[in-house]
Amino acid sequence: MPRVLVTRPEPGASRTAHRLEQMGFQPILLPLTETVALPAKASEAPKHAMAVAVTSANAVRYASRELIAALAALPCHAVGKRTAEAARKAGFTTVNEGPGDALALADAIVEGPPTGTVVYLCGRVRFPAFEQRLSAAGIPVRAVETYDTIGLDHSDADVAATLSGGPVDGVLLYSAKAAVAMQALIRRPALGGYFEKTGFFALSGRIAAALNGVAPERVRVAAKPQEDALIRLMLAGR
Protein backbone atom coordinates (compact mmCIF):
# COMPACT_ATOMS: atom_id res chain seq x y z
CA MET A 1 0.00 0.00 0.00
CA PRO A 2 1.64 3.30 -1.09
CA ARG A 3 2.58 5.55 1.82
CA VAL A 4 1.58 9.18 1.24
CA LEU A 5 2.67 12.07 3.46
CA VAL A 6 -0.02 14.71 3.99
CA THR A 7 1.60 18.03 4.90
CA ARG A 8 -1.42 20.34 5.09
CA PRO A 9 -2.69 21.62 8.46
CA GLU A 10 -5.81 20.44 10.24
CA PRO A 11 -8.72 20.19 9.77
CA GLY A 12 -7.95 19.60 6.10
CA ALA A 13 -5.27 16.99 6.83
CA SER A 14 -7.69 14.49 8.35
CA ARG A 15 -10.19 15.06 5.55
CA THR A 16 -7.48 14.35 2.96
CA ALA A 17 -6.31 11.28 4.88
CA HIS A 18 -9.83 9.83 4.77
CA ARG A 19 -10.00 10.31 0.99
CA LEU A 20 -6.62 8.63 0.52
CA GLU A 21 -7.61 5.63 2.63
CA GLN A 22 -10.68 5.11 0.45
CA MET A 23 -8.42 5.04 -2.61
CA GLY A 24 -6.07 2.41 -1.22
CA PHE A 25 -3.26 4.64 0.05
CA GLN A 26 -1.73 4.69 3.51
CA PRO A 27 -1.85 8.35 4.61
CA ILE A 28 0.72 9.69 7.05
CA LEU A 29 -0.17 12.98 8.72
CA LEU A 30 2.69 15.41 9.24
CA PRO A 31 1.37 18.98 9.03
CA LEU A 32 4.25 21.33 8.25
CA THR A 33 2.25 24.50 8.86
CA GLU A 34 -0.42 25.70 11.26
CA THR A 35 -3.21 28.19 10.63
CA VAL A 36 -3.95 30.80 13.29
CA ALA A 37 -6.55 33.57 13.44
CA LEU A 38 -5.59 37.24 13.22
CA PRO A 39 -7.55 39.96 15.08
CA ALA A 40 -9.15 41.52 12.00
CA LYS A 41 -11.87 43.98 13.04
CA ALA A 42 -14.96 45.15 11.18
CA SER A 43 -13.49 48.65 11.09
CA GLU A 44 -10.80 47.41 8.68
CA ALA A 45 -13.41 46.94 5.95
CA PRO A 46 -14.36 50.22 4.22
CA LYS A 47 -18.00 51.22 4.60
CA HIS A 48 -18.27 51.98 0.88
CA ALA A 49 -17.24 48.45 -0.18
CA MET A 50 -19.38 46.90 -2.90
CA ALA A 51 -18.27 43.24 -2.83
CA VAL A 52 -16.17 40.66 -1.02
CA ALA A 53 -13.64 38.25 -2.53
CA VAL A 54 -12.29 35.09 -0.92
CA THR A 55 -9.61 32.82 -2.41
CA SER A 56 -9.22 30.53 0.61
CA ALA A 57 -11.85 28.92 2.82
CA ASN A 58 -9.65 29.74 5.82
CA ALA A 59 -10.24 33.44 5.20
CA VAL A 60 -13.87 33.11 6.27
CA ARG A 61 -13.36 30.28 8.76
CA TYR A 62 -10.99 32.43 10.81
CA ALA A 63 -12.76 35.77 10.33
CA SER A 64 -14.40 37.22 13.42
CA ARG A 65 -18.20 37.25 13.73
CA GLU A 66 -18.02 41.03 13.88
CA LEU A 67 -16.23 41.23 10.55
CA ILE A 68 -18.53 38.74 8.83
CA ALA A 69 -21.61 40.55 10.13
CA ALA A 70 -20.34 43.82 8.64
CA LEU A 71 -19.86 42.23 5.21
CA ALA A 72 -22.47 39.46 4.99
CA ALA A 73 -24.98 41.48 2.95
CA LEU A 74 -22.45 42.15 0.17
CA PRO A 75 -22.07 39.78 -2.80
CA CYS A 76 -19.22 37.37 -2.05
CA HIS A 77 -17.00 36.06 -4.85
CA ALA A 78 -15.52 32.71 -3.75
CA VAL A 79 -12.69 31.04 -5.63
CA GLY A 80 -14.34 27.59 -5.79
CA LYS A 81 -16.86 25.16 -4.37
CA ARG A 82 -15.31 24.52 -0.94
CA THR A 83 -14.64 28.20 -0.34
CA ALA A 84 -18.19 29.05 -1.43
CA GLU A 85 -19.56 26.51 1.04
CA ALA A 86 -17.45 28.02 3.82
CA ALA A 87 -18.69 31.52 2.92
CA ARG A 88 -22.33 30.45 3.07
CA LYS A 89 -21.76 28.67 6.37
CA ALA A 90 -20.10 31.80 7.78
CA GLY A 91 -23.19 33.88 6.96
CA PHE A 92 -22.83 35.40 3.48
CA THR A 93 -26.20 35.49 1.80
CA THR A 94 -25.14 35.95 -1.84
CA VAL A 95 -22.17 33.80 -2.85
CA ASN A 96 -20.86 33.47 -6.39
CA GLU A 97 -18.86 30.27 -6.90
CA GLY A 98 -15.75 30.79 -9.01
CA PRO A 99 -13.83 28.45 -11.31
CA GLY A 100 -11.38 27.23 -8.66
CA ASP A 101 -8.42 29.43 -9.57
CA ALA A 102 -7.59 32.80 -8.01
CA LEU A 103 -6.56 34.52 -11.24
CA ALA A 104 -9.60 33.16 -13.05
CA LEU A 105 -11.76 34.54 -10.24
CA ALA A 106 -10.11 37.94 -10.63
CA ASP A 107 -10.83 37.83 -14.37
CA ALA A 108 -14.48 36.95 -13.68
CA ILE A 109 -14.83 39.95 -11.36
CA VAL A 110 -13.15 42.26 -13.88
CA GLU A 111 -15.34 41.00 -16.74
CA GLY A 112 -18.53 41.04 -14.66
CA PRO A 113 -20.83 43.95 -13.81
CA PRO A 114 -19.07 47.17 -12.72
CA THR A 115 -18.18 47.18 -9.04
CA GLY A 116 -16.58 49.48 -6.51
CA THR A 117 -14.15 48.61 -3.76
CA VAL A 118 -13.69 44.88 -3.17
CA VAL A 119 -12.86 43.66 0.33
CA TYR A 120 -10.40 40.79 -0.03
CA LEU A 121 -10.53 38.45 2.96
CA CYS A 122 -7.19 36.71 2.93
CA GLY A 123 -4.18 35.34 4.77
CA ARG A 124 -1.05 37.22 5.73
CA VAL A 125 0.94 34.84 3.52
CA ARG A 126 -0.53 34.93 0.02
CA PHE A 127 0.23 35.19 -3.68
CA PRO A 128 -0.23 38.85 -4.76
CA ALA A 129 -1.43 38.19 -8.32
CA PHE A 130 -5.14 38.27 -7.41
CA GLU A 131 -4.95 41.77 -5.94
CA GLN A 132 -2.67 42.97 -8.72
CA ARG A 133 -5.10 41.78 -11.39
CA LEU A 134 -8.01 43.70 -9.88
CA SER A 135 -5.95 46.82 -9.25
CA ALA A 136 -4.64 46.80 -12.81
CA ALA A 137 -8.25 46.80 -14.02
CA GLY A 138 -9.04 49.85 -11.91
CA ILE A 139 -10.93 47.99 -9.17
CA PRO A 140 -9.92 49.18 -5.69
CA VAL A 141 -9.00 46.31 -3.36
CA ARG A 142 -8.86 46.42 0.44
CA ALA A 143 -7.08 43.37 1.84
CA VAL A 144 -8.24 42.30 5.29
CA GLU A 145 -5.98 39.60 6.73
CA THR A 146 -7.97 37.17 8.87
CA TYR A 147 -5.42 34.41 9.37
CA ASP A 148 -1.73 33.58 9.25
CA THR A 149 0.17 30.45 8.30
CA ILE A 150 3.14 29.60 10.49
CA GLY A 151 5.71 26.87 10.07
CA LEU A 152 5.97 23.96 12.51
CA ASP A 153 9.38 22.77 13.68
CA HIS A 154 9.39 18.98 14.08
CA SER A 155 12.35 17.26 15.69
CA ASP A 156 14.17 14.42 13.93
CA ALA A 157 12.86 12.02 16.56
CA ASP A 158 9.24 13.08 16.07
CA VAL A 159 9.42 12.83 12.28
CA ALA A 160 11.19 9.46 12.43
CA ALA A 161 8.48 8.15 14.77
CA THR A 162 5.78 9.34 12.37
CA LEU A 163 7.53 7.70 9.41
CA SER A 164 8.55 4.54 11.25
CA GLY A 165 6.77 2.25 8.79
CA GLY A 166 9.42 2.79 6.12
CA PRO A 167 10.15 5.01 3.09
CA VAL A 168 7.60 7.55 1.86
CA ASP A 169 6.21 6.95 -1.64
CA GLY A 170 4.53 10.31 -2.16
CA VAL A 171 4.20 13.75 -0.57
CA LEU A 172 1.27 16.11 -1.10
CA LEU A 173 2.23 19.79 -0.96
CA TYR A 174 -0.40 22.52 -0.62
CA SER A 175 1.70 25.65 -0.01
CA ALA A 176 5.10 27.10 -0.80
CA LYS A 177 5.79 27.40 2.92
CA ALA A 178 5.20 23.67 3.37
CA ALA A 179 7.41 22.94 0.36
CA VAL A 180 10.29 24.91 1.90
CA ALA A 181 9.81 23.02 5.17
CA MET A 182 9.71 19.73 3.28
CA GLN A 183 12.95 20.56 1.54
CA ALA A 184 14.58 21.20 4.92
CA LEU A 185 13.40 17.81 6.22
CA ILE A 186 14.81 16.00 3.21
CA ARG A 187 18.22 17.55 3.85
CA ARG A 188 18.43 16.37 7.44
CA PRO A 189 20.91 13.46 7.63
CA ALA A 190 18.66 11.48 9.97
CA LEU A 191 15.65 11.75 7.66
CA GLY A 192 16.92 11.76 4.08
CA GLY A 193 16.63 7.98 3.77
CA TYR A 194 12.86 8.13 4.00
CA PHE A 195 12.65 10.26 0.84
CA GLU A 196 15.22 8.79 -1.54
CA LYS A 197 12.60 7.66 -4.08
CA THR A 198 9.68 9.85 -3.06
CA GLY A 199 7.45 11.57 -5.61
CA PHE A 200 6.34 15.10 -4.75
CA PHE A 201 2.93 16.32 -5.87
CA ALA A 202 2.44 20.10 -5.75
CA LEU A 203 -0.78 22.06 -5.96
CA SER A 204 0.82 24.70 -8.23
CA GLY A 205 3.99 25.56 -10.11
CA ARG A 206 4.86 28.18 -7.49
CA ILE A 207 4.78 25.51 -4.80
CA ALA A 208 6.86 23.11 -6.89
CA ALA A 209 9.45 25.84 -7.46
CA ALA A 210 9.98 26.06 -3.70
CA LEU A 211 11.42 22.52 -3.74
CA ASN A 212 14.89 23.67 -4.77
CA GLY A 213 17.36 20.84 -5.05
CA VAL A 214 14.81 18.08 -5.69
CA ALA A 215 15.24 16.33 -9.03
CA PRO A 216 12.63 17.75 -11.46
CA GLU A 217 11.49 14.30 -12.56
CA ARG A 218 10.37 13.61 -9.00
CA VAL A 219 8.16 16.72 -8.81
CA ARG A 220 4.77 16.91 -10.52
CA VAL A 221 2.26 19.78 -10.60
CA ALA A 222 -1.53 19.49 -10.53
CA ALA A 223 -3.36 20.67 -13.65
CA LYS A 224 -5.48 22.94 -11.45
CA PRO A 225 -4.81 24.30 -7.94
CA GLN A 226 -7.43 21.98 -6.46
CA GLU A 227 -7.07 18.90 -4.28
CA ASP A 228 -9.10 16.79 -6.71
CA ALA A 229 -6.56 17.54 -9.43
CA LEU A 230 -3.69 16.86 -7.04
CA ILE A 231 -5.02 13.44 -6.11
CA ARG A 232 -5.78 12.57 -9.75
CA LEU A 233 -2.17 13.41 -10.55
CA MET A 234 -0.96 11.02 -7.88
CA LEU A 235 -3.34 8.28 -9.02
CA ALA A 236 -2.04 8.64 -12.58
CA GLY A 237 1.50 7.92 -11.43
CA ARG A 238 0.58 5.03 -9.15
N, C-alpha and C positions, 0 to 999 in steps of 0.2 A: 504494500500500500504506500503510494508516494507521500512523503512527509513535506508538508507545506508550512512555511513560517508566515504567520499573519502579524504584521508590524503596526497595524492601525490601532488607535486608542479605543477604549470602551466608550459607549456600548456597542459600537460598530464591530469590534473584534469578535465578540461572541456570536453576533449575527452572521458574520462571514464564516466563522468556524462551523456553524450549523449547516450552512450551504455546502461547504466543502465535504463534510461528513456524508451528506446525502449523495454526493457525486463520487464517493469512493476514495477520497483523500484522507490522510491523517493530519488534521490541523494542529499546529503548535502555536500557542499564543505568546507573543513577546512584543507587547506594545513598546515602540521606541519613542513615542511622544505622548503627552497628556494635554487634554483640553481643559482650560480654566476660564471661568467667567470674568469679564472686566466690568467695572462699575459705570457702564454707559447710562446716562440719565436722559429723560425725555427732553430736557432743555437743549440737548446737543442736536436734536432734529429741528431744522428751521420750520417755522409756522407756515411759511408759504410753500412748502413742499407739495408736489403734485402726484408723486408716485414713490414706491419703494422697490428696491431691487435686492435680490438675495441670491448669491451664487454658492452658498453652503448651508446645509440644514442646521449646522451648529450656530449660525448667526442668529437664528430665531430661537433655537433651543436654549441658548445662554443669554438671550436678551431679557432685561427686567420686565416685569409686568407693567410697570409705569411707562416704559418706552413703547412696548407693544400697544398699550391702550392709546397712546398719543398718535399712533400711526395706523391702527387697524382699519380705519375707514377708507384709507387710500388704496388704490389698486396696487397689488403686489406682483412684481414680475419675478418668478422663481426659475432657477436655471433648469430644473428637471423635475421628474415625478416625485422623488423622495423629498426634495426640498419644498415642493409645492404642498405635499402632505404635511410637512412640519409647519409650514406657514399657516395652513388652515387650522391645524391643531392649536397653534399659538394664539389664534384669534382673528386673523385676517379674513375679511368677509369676501373680498374679490381677489382671487389668485389666478394669474395667468401662467400656465405651465410652459416652460421653454423647451428648447430642443436638446438640453443636456450638456451644452457647452457654453462657457462664459462669454466667449467672443460672439458666438451665434446669438446669445441672448442680447448682447449689446446691439448687434445689428438689427434684431427684431424691434428693439425699443426705438432705435434711430429711424427705422423704416415705418414705424407705426404712427398713430395719430400724434400730433404735436403735443409736447409735454413741457412742464417747467422743471424746477429743481427735483432731482431724484435723490432720495435718501438711500444710501447703499449700506445695508447692514452687513458687516464683514468681520473678518479676523484681523488681528494686528499683523500677522504674517500672511501675505497674500501676493498674488501675481497682479501687477498694476495695469495690465492690458485692458481689462474691462473698463476701468475708470477713464483711461486714456482714450478709448474708443468713443465713449459718450462725450467727453470734453471736446474732442476733435470735431465732433458733429454739432457743437454749440449747446449741448445739454449740460446745465450745471449739475455737479455731483457733490453731495455732502456725505463723506464716509463717516459712519458711526461704528466704531470698533466694539463689538460685544463679547469677544472672546480672544484668548491667546493660545498659542500652541507652544509648549515648552518641551525640551528634550529630556529624556529619562536616562540616567546613568546606571547601567546594570554592571555589577561586578562580574569578573570572569567566572567565579564560582556559581553565581546565580544563573548565568547564561548556560554554562555547562550542565547544570542540573536540569534546566528546561529542555536542553537538547540531548539528554542522556541516551535516548533511543538510537542514536547513530547520526550519520550525515543527513544534511538537509537537501531535499531534491529541488524545492522551489521556494522563492521568497516573493510575497506580494508587497509592493511598495505604493503607498498612496500619497506621499508628499516628499518634496525635496529635502525637507528636514530629516525625515526618516531615512531617506537614501544616504544622506551624509553620515548619519549615525550607523547605518548598516555597513557602510564602507569602513568606518572605524573599527567595528567589531571584527570584520574580516581580517583586518591587519593585525589584530592581537595574536601573538604567538600561541597562546593557549586555546584559541578558538578557530584559527584558520582551517584546521583539518575538517571541520564540519561543513565547510563551504567550497571544497576543492572542485566539485562538479555541479555546483548549484546553478540553476537557471533563475534569473531575476526578471520579474514581470512588473513593469512600471505603468502607472496610470496615464502618464504623458511623457512627451519627449523631454520636457524640462526636468522631470523627476529622473529620467534615465541619465541625463547629462550630469546629474549630481553624483553618479557612481563612477567617479574618476578612478582609473586604474583597473577596472574590471574589464575583461576581454569583451569586445563588442558582440561577439557571437553568443555570449551568455546572457545578453540583455535584450529583452523584447518589449515593445511598446504597444499598449492597447490601441485599437483603431479609434476609439472614442474615450474620453475621460470619464468612463462609467464602470462601475464594478462588474456589470454583466459582460462588458467587452473584455475586461481584464481576465475574468474567469474563462471566457471562451478562448482567449489567447492561450491560456495555460492548458486547457483541454486539448487544443489543437496540437500542442507539442508533447502530449502525454505518451 
